[in-house]
Amino acid sequence: MKKFTKKEIQQIQAHGLTVSQIERQLQLFEEGIPFTNIITAATQNNGIEVLNTFEKEKLIALYEKEKETLAIVKFVPASGAATRMFQSLHLFLEEFNPEEDSLNTYLKIPTSEDLKTFIKGLSHFPFLKILRKKIQQLYPDYKFYTKEKRTYLLIKTLLEKDGLNYSNLPKGLLYFHKYAKNIATAFEEQLLESAYYASVKNQCFLHFTFSKNHVEGFKKEFDRVQNKLERKTKCKFHISYSFQKEATDTISVTPKNALFKDQDNNLHFRPSGHGALIENLNEIDADIIFIKNIDNVVVESAMENLAKYKKILAGKLLQLQHKIFKYLRLLDKPQISQEILKEIKGFLMAELNIKNPPSLKEEINHVLNKPIRICGMVKNTGDPGGGPFWVKDTKENITLQIVEMSQIDTSNEHQKNLLQEATHFNPVDLVCGVRNYKGEKFDLKMYVNPNSGFISTKSFQGKPIKALELPGLWNGAMAGWNTIFVEVPLHTFNPVKTVNDLLKESHQNI
């Protein structure tokens, strides 16, 4: 067992962590995090429900009927800068010398395809007008420059601090959509979208997780759009926000798993990924929580159709809750017939995807009395990321889980083949029930699988380090929840991973 110095203990405690937590993290570095044991891919009617038109309409009606009595919150992870959106443009700034290089020649090399698409689609980006205005301010003689210099300065002005600073802003504050009379950020579109399915008595509640240094930017943007949106939707918007807690940071180690010390001889802690947001989610007081990533938005004309599927997922949650709560109240009674127990076991297998349901009353109660998540799943079109699988844990339990690529041992031929059989992809489209049948909030931290994070290699101050990421918010952090996968159409998934994604139809106001 590692013996910590007094200074190390002080630094650990000052960060809101305990020595036992750091010992556990060091143990994970030493032993490694076991790969997830996938049994098979979840597919249509084998873990993924495919609803017919009648079922969809019934679920929408159920949600519409009950939502006015519910506390509903939309939870949007919105932290981090948009740097990765512009990787190809950064590469151009690094490689291209406008005084010496030919743009036509550069655009012929294979790595310039994204840049070529960006230049060709320039007139369709929502930020073009403000970009041109900024260029005129910075470079009054811009129009007299060579094509090479104009292109270089345009991209430089878009990305860098003296210009629009898009490389350092969070995605939520970037302009995503252009309309006849205005342009809208992803943040504004998330607000507007919520009015289509998450308003209760003309009130919309949204919770965003920000980085602390971006709070003022989001507050300013809310002040800019609030009155306009409230007049338009007849809905009052209530915004709350939180930060990833320092106490969820993890320790860094050297490649040989010793505590890493920075140039001032201090321990180095790192944010532990979006899995840490289970702490933030745990503090949301609501009956239903919608979860959606900040960059997954559509233009206004597509919102009503998108909202239909949000209502379907929420209706599915309510439908399941009614049955689960009824059974839990029956289990509360001193006596329960074998016939009812048999009925409940049938429900566990048929509707909750429990492969080997228990027989004892107390064990059945334990299986039923958990948070519930309904997860929309889209057909896989080659997007990188997690997907739905049947998974076996160390206790031989088989459950439905969202599994990330990093959790799968692709050196194992059998596991690799199972991965390739996946038919669906996780678009991060969740509706969560976080109260029990008595109306009490679950402690979501009790349902995390601590062994489902991953270890990555990073660098700090020019030295290699190993970093530990906590179980992801919608995979390991929710591993102990009751989970239902429902197929939703691909048009409900419209992420903006690169700037050129803004050229897709779902982001163009055609």
N, C-alpha and C positions, 0 to 999 in steps of 0.2 A: 504494500500500500504506500502510495506516495506521501512523503512527509512534507507539509507546506511550511514555509517560513512565516514569521509574523507579518512581514510586509505583504506576502502573497495572500494571506488570509484577509488582511485589511482591504486589499484591492478587490478580492472576490466579494466580500460583504458590501463594499461601497458600490458595487455594480448590481446589488440586489440579489445576488446568488449565494448559495451555501456551499461549504466545502464538500458536502456529500454529493451535491449536484455535479460539481467539477470532477470529483472522483468517478462518478458514473460516466461522465463524458470521456474521461481519460481511458476508462475501461473499454468504451466503444471504439476509440481509436486503436487500442491494442488488439482487441478481438475482432474488429471489423463488424459491420452491420450485415446480418444474414440477408441473402436475397429472398425475395418473395417467391413462394412456391405456387406458381399458377397451375391449375388443373386443366382448365380449358378456357377458351374465350367465351364470354357471354355473347349470345347471338339472339336473333329474333325468336321469341317464344322459348328461349332457353336462358332466362335471366333478363332479357330485354322484352318488355311488354310492347306489343303493337296494337294500338287502339283503333277500333273502327269508328265510323262517323257518328253512330248513335252513342257510343261510349264517350266520345269527346264532348258531344253536346250535353250529355248528362252531367259530366264533370264540370263543365263551364257553368251550367245552371246551378249546380250545388255551390260552387264558389261564389257566384253572384248573389245567391240567396243568403249566404252566411257571412260574407266578408264585412258587412257593415257593423257586425257585432264583434269583430276581431281587431286586435292590435297588430298592425302589419308594418314591417320595416324592410326596406331594401338596403342590403349591405354590399358595398362596392369597394374592394381593395383597389386603392388608387395611388399607392406609394411608388417612388422611384422615378428616375429620369428616363426620357425617351431615347437615350443615346443609341440603343440597338436598332431603332427604327431607321437610322440614317447611316448604317455601317458602310454601304456602298458609296455614299457621298463623302464620308470621311476618307475612304480609301482614295478617292479621286483627288481630294485636297492634298493628301500625303504624296501621291505619285506624280501628279501633273504639275509641270512648270509652264505657266501661261506665256512666259517670255521666250521659251525655247521649243515647247512641244506643239505638235499639230493635234487639234481636237479630232479631226476626221480620222487620223491614224489611231489615236487612243480608243476611239469608239469601235474600232475593228477587233480589239483584243477580247477574248471570251469573258474576262472578268468585268467588262464594262456594260454588260447587257442591262443590268439594273439602272445604271446611269442613263443609258440610251432610252429606256422606258420612261424614266423620270423627265428627261428633256422633251421627249415627244408628247408627254401628257401634261406639260407645264400649265397650259391654259385651263386645265380641268381641276387644278388644285385650289382649295378654298382660300389658301393664304397668299395667292399670287398678287392680289391688289395691294395688300399691306407690305408685301415683300418689295414690290416695285417702288412703293412710296419711300421705304427705308433706303433702298439703293440710291434713289435720287437725293436723299438727304446726305448720304455718306460720299457719293461719287457723282457730283453734278455733271461731269463730262462722260458719264458711263456710255452713252449711246455712240460716242466717237471711238471707243476702244475696239480692239480686235475681238473676233468671235471667241477666241480662246480666253482672253482676259474677262470678257463679259460673263461667260459661263462660270469661270472660276470665282469671280466676285459675287455672282448671284448665289452660288452654293455657300460660299463663305459667309455672306450676309444672313442667309437662312439659319445657319447652324451656330455661329459664334456669338460670343457675349456682346460685342459691339453692335451686332445686328438684331435679329429676332430671338437669338439665343435658344433656338428649338432643340439643340442637342442637350441642353441642361434643364429644360422644363419638363415637368411630368406630362405623361400622355393626356391626362385629363384636361390640361390647359392648352393643348394644341387645337387649332381649328381643323375640324374633321369634315364639315359639310358646308356647301355653298347654296344659298337660296336667293330668290329674286331680290330680296331687300336686306338680307343679312347673312353673316357667316356664323356657324355655331361650333363651339368646342365640344369635345367628348363629354365633359362635365355637364354642359347645358343639355345635351341630348339624353343623358342619363336621367336628369330631372324630368324632362318632358315625357320620356317614355314611362316613368313611374306613374304618371297621371292616368295612363291607359289601363293599368291593372292593379295598382297598389294604393289607390286613394280610398280613404274611408271617411264618409261624411265630409267630402271635399277637403280632406287633409292628407298630405303625403309626407311620410317620414322616411328620410334616407340617412344612412350612416356611412361615412367614407373613412378609410384609413389612409392618412397622409404621412409624408415625411415632414418633420417639424419645420424645415426650411421652406416648405411649399405652402404652409398654412395661409399666409397673408395673400398669396396669389389666388388661392381658392376662395378666400373670403371676398376679395375684390371682384372676382368673376361672379360670385353669387349676388353681390350687390348690383352688378351690371345687368343681370338677367332676371332677377327675382320678380320685379313688378311686371315685366313683359310677359313672363310665363304664367304668373298668377292671373293676369287679365285674360290671357288666351285660354287657359285650362279651367278657370273658375275654381282652382284648387290652391290652397295655401301650402307652401313648402316649408318643412322643418328639417334643418340640416344639423346633424351632429357629426363629430369626427373624433378620431383617436389615433395614437401613434403605436408603432410596434414597441413593446415594453423592453427596456434595457435588461430587465431580469430574465428575458427569454433569449438573450445573447448566449453564444457558446464560446468556449475557450479555443484558442488556436494552438497548434503544436508543430514541432519541427517534423521533417520527413521521418525521423526516428521516434516520433511520438513523445518527445520531451516537451515540457512547457516552453512555448515560444516567448522570448523576451524581445521587446523593441529596443531601439537605440538608446532609450532612457532607462533600460533595464526593468520595464514594466510589462506585466502580462498583457496579452493582446486579445480582446474580445471582438466577436463579429456578430452582426445580425444573423439570425438562424433561419431565414427564409420565410415564405408566407405561412408555413405551418404554425409559426408563433402567433398568428392572428386568431387562433382558437381562443386565446385569452381575451381578445377584443370582442369576438363573437359571443363569448360567454357572458359578457356584460350587457348585451342587448336584451331589453325587456320587451318581449313581443310574443304573440301567439304564432305568427308565421313570419319567417325571414326568407326573402328572396336573395340569392347570392349571384352576382354577375360581375365579370371583369370590366374595368373601366373602358377598355378599348373595343368592347363588343357592343357596338351600337349600329343603328341604321338611320337612314333619312326619315323624316317625319311621315312621308307617304306610305312607308312600309311598317310603321309602328303598330297600327291596329291589327294587322295580320300576325305580327310577332306576339302581341299581347294575348292573342287567342291561346297560344301554346303555354304562356305563363299561367293563364287561368286553368288550363287543363292540368298542369302539374300541381297547382295549388288545390284543385278539386280532388285530384288523386290523393293528396295528403289528407284532406278532410275526410274523404271516404274511408281511408284506412284507419285514421284516428277514431272515427265513430265506432268501428268494429273493435279495435284494440281496447279502447276505454270501456266499452260494454263488457268485454271479457275480463278485464282487470277488476271491475266492480263485482262481477260474479265470483272471481277468485278471492275477493276480500271476505266473502261470506264464510261462516264456519264450516258449512257443508256444501259440497258441489258434486253433482252426479257424474258417474263415469261417462254417461252419454254426452254431457257438456264438455268434459275434458277431451273426449274423442273429437268433438266438433272443433275445439280450439286447436288441437294438434293438426287437424286437417287444414285449418286456416293458416297455421304456421308454415306448413309445407306448400300449400297452393298459392298463398298470397304474400307471405313474407320471405319466401325462398330459404326456409330453414330445412336443410337436408335431413338431419337426424334430430327431430324435435324430442325434447325430454318428456317423461311421463309423469313425474312428480309435480304436484301443484306449485310448490315453491320455485322449482326450476323453470316451470312454464311462466310463472309471474316474472322471473328475472329476465327471461328472453323477451317478453312483451313490453316490459316497462323500461323503454330506452328512447332516446331521441330518434326521430325519423327524418330521413332525407329522401326526397324524390328527385332523381337526377335525369335530366334530359340527355339523350345520347343521339348523336348524328352518325350517319353512315360515313365510314372512313374514306377520305379522298386523298390520303397521303400526307396529311398534316402531322408534324412531329408532336409527341406529347403522350399523355396517359390515355388509357382505355379501360373498358369494363371486362373484368375477368372473374371466374370462379377461382377462389384461392383456398389453399389448405394451410392452417396455422400449426404451431408446434403442438397443440393439443388435439390435432386431427379434425378440428372443426372446419367445415367447408362453408365459406360465405362469399357473397358478392362484394367486390372491392374495385375501386378505381386504382389502377397500378401505373406508375410512371416507368418509362424505359429504363431509368437508372436503377430501378428496383429488381430488374430481371437479369438473370445470369445468361447473357447471350453467348457465352462460351460453352454453355450446355446445349447440345444440339436439340434435345427434346424440348427444352424451354424455348429455344429460338424458333422452333417450328410452331409451337403453340402461339407465340407472339405473332407470327406471320398469318395465323388463321383468324386474327381479330378482324371483325367486320365493322366495328363502330369505334367512335372517338369521343373523348370527354370534352365538351365545349364549355365546361364550367357554367352550367345552367341548373341551379339547385333551388329547391324550395324546402325549407327546414321547419320541422315542428319540434320545439325545444321545451315544451311544458309536458308534465305528466297528466294523468287522468284526474288528478286533484287540482290542477291548475298551477302546480308548483314548477319552478324552473329546474331543469336538470343542470347538474354541474358538468359541463361538457368536457372538462379536463379529465373526468373519470373514464372517458370512452376513447382515449388516445392509445394507439399502439406505439410504445416508445422505441420499438425495434424496426421501425419502417422509414427512418430518415436515410441520409446517405452522406458519405465523406467525399469531399472534393479537394483538388489541389489548387492552391491560389499562390499569390505572392504578396509580400508586404515589405516596404522599404527595400525592395530589390532582393529579398530573400524568399525562398520557397517555404510555404506553410501548408498545413492540412487544416481544412475547415469542416465543421460538422453542421449539417442542415437538419433541423427538426422535421418530424413527419409532416408532409404537406397538408394544407388545410382541408382539401377535399379527398385526400387518400388516407394516410396514416392517422391524421388528427381526428378523422371521423370513422376510423376502422370499426369501432364498437357500436356504431349506430345501426338501427334497422334500415336497410337500404333497398330502394326500388329503382330500377332503371326503366325509363320509358323512351321509346323512339320518338324523336322530334325531327322535323324536316331540316335539311341543310341550310335553308334560307334563314333559320334562326341563329346561325353562327356566322358572325361577320367581324372577326378580330382584325386589328390593324397591327401586324407584326413588323411590316416595313412600310415606308412612306408610300410606296407604289400600290399598296393595298387600298389606298384612298381612291384609286382610279377604278376600282371594281364597281359594278352596277349598284350594289347595296349602299354605296357611299356617294353616289352621284344623283343629284336631284334632276332626273331626266323627265 
